[in-house]
Amino acid sequence: MKQRIQVTRILTAAAVLGLGLMVAMQAQARFGTPEEIAERLKPSGELCLEGMECGAAAAEVAAGPAMSGEEVYASVCAACHDTGAAGAPRKGDTAAWGDRLNKSLDDLTASTINGLGAMPPRGGSNYSDEEIRDAVEFLVDASR
């Protein structure tokens, strides 16, 4: 009887060990090897803060060619200035632009860069001052 209990315990331990190995093998097959998992989890880029050497190189790559005023308008400004959303004067609506058309391009550009009313600074974009100015000029010219 004692021998039978010992054999049962050995077989149970072997079954548990075998089951554990099967689960581990299935997990590896499903999720990959540790090396494959590490490859999937590695960082996709690096954070470069202002003042770090890599910052200048990253800024140059991100800058790219300047966009035209019409392109900037279409990508950011049109969402509100084509629809009148949040009280934005609609492109081409001379009455809505009224006194704004009497302001200088510099003043209108400054309002856009700094934000005004419901419009966030730069219209919520990261375009350069020159690109913002070109977009303001495009919008004003289309609204005269």
C-alpha positions in Angstrom: 0.0 0.0 0.0 2.8 2.4 0.9 4.5 1.7 -2.3 1.4 2.5 -4.2 1.0 5.9 -2.6 4.6 6.7 -3.4 4.1 5.7 -7.0 1.0 7.8 -7.2 2.9 10.8 -5.7 5.7 10.4 -8.2 3.3 10.1 -11.1 1.4 13.2 -9.9 4.6 15.2 -9.6 5.6 14.1 -13.1 2.2 15.1 -14.5 2.4 18.5 -12.8 5.9 19.1 -14.1 4.9 18.0 -17.6 1.9 20.3 -17.5 4.1 23.1 -16.4 6.5 22.5 -19.3 3.6 22.3 -21.7 2.3 25.7 -20.5 5.7 27.2 -20.7 6.2 25.9 -24.3 2.8 27.2 -25.4 3.6 30.6 -23.9 6.9 30.7 -25.7 5.2 29.7 -29.0 2.5 32.3 -28.5 4.6 35.2 -27.2 8.0 34.4 -28.7 11.4 33.8 -27.3 12.8 36.1 -24.7 14.9 37.8 -27.4 11.8 38.3 -29.6 9.9 39.8 -26.7 12.9 42.1 -25.8 13.0 43.3 -29.5 9.3 44.1 -29.4 9.6 46.0 -26.1 12.7 48.1 -27.0 12.2 51.9 -27.2 11.2 53.1 -30.6 13.1 56.4 -30.3 14.9 58.6 -27.9 13.8 61.7 -26.0 16.0 64.7 -26.8 15.5 67.7 -24.6 16.5 71.3 -25.3 20.2 71.8 -24.6 21.1 68.2 -25.4 23.4 67.6 -28.4 20.9 65.5 -30.2 18.3 68.4 -30.1 19.8 70.3 -33.1 19.8 67.2 -35.3 16.3 66.3 -34.4 15.1 69.9 -35.0 16.7 69.9 -38.4 15.0 66.6 -39.4 11.6 67.8 -38.0 11.8 71.2 -39.7 11.6 70.0 -43.3 10.6 72.3 -46.1 8.4 75.3 -45.2 4.7 74.9 -46.1 2.8 77.6 -48.1 0.2 79.7 -46.4 -2.5 77.9 -48.2 -1.1 74.5 -47.1 -0.9 75.6 -43.5 -4.4 77.1 -43.7 -5.8 73.8 -45.1 -4.1 71.7 -42.5 -5.0 73.7 -39.4 -7.0 76.9 -39.9 -9.7 75.6 -42.2 -11.3 73.5 -39.4 -12.6 76.6 -37.7 -12.3 79.4 -40.4 -14.3 77.4 -43.0 -17.1 76.5 -40.6 -17.2 79.4 -38.2 -16.6 77.0 -35.3 -16.0 78.6 -31.8 -16.8 82.0 -33.3 -14.0 82.1 -35.8 -14.6 84.5 -38.7 -15.2 82.5 -41.8 -12.9 82.7 -44.7 -14.3 85.0 -47.4 -16.9 86.6 -45.1 -16.0 90.3 -45.4 -18.5 91.4 -42.8 -17.2 88.9 -40.2 -13.7 90.1 -40.8 -14.7 93.8 -40.6 -12.3 95.6 -38.3 -9.8 92.8 -38.4 -9.0 93.7 -42.0 -7.9 97.2 -40.8 -5.2 95.7 -38.6 -1.7 95.2 -39.8 -0.5 91.8 -40.9 2.0 91.9 -38.0 -0.8 92.4 -35.5 -3.0 89.6 -36.9 0.0 87.3 -37.0 0.9 88.1 -33.4 -2.7 87.3 -32.4 -2.5 84.0 -34.2 0.9 83.1 -32.6 -0.2 84.1 -29.1 -3.8 82.8 -29.4 -7.0 84.9 -29.2 -10.3 84.0 -27.8 -11.1 80.3 -28.4 -8.1 80.0 -30.8 -5.1 78.4 -29.1 -1.6 79.7 -29.8 -0.5 79.0 -33.3 -4.0 77.6 -34.0 -2.8 74.5 -32.0 0.0 73.8 -34.5 3.8 73.8 -34.3 4.3 75.8 -37.6 7.1 78.4 -37.7 6.3 82.1 -37.3 6.9 82.6 -41.1 4.5 79.8 -42.0 1.9 81.2 -39.6 2.3 84.7 -41.2 1.9 83.2 -44.6 -1.4 81.4 -43.5 -2.7 84.6 -42.0 -1.9 86.5 -45.2 -3.6 83.8 -47.2 -6.8 84.0 -45.0 -6.9 87.8 -45.0 -6.4 88.0 -48.8 -9.2 85.5 -49.2 -11.5 87.6 -46.9 -11.1 91.0 -48.5 
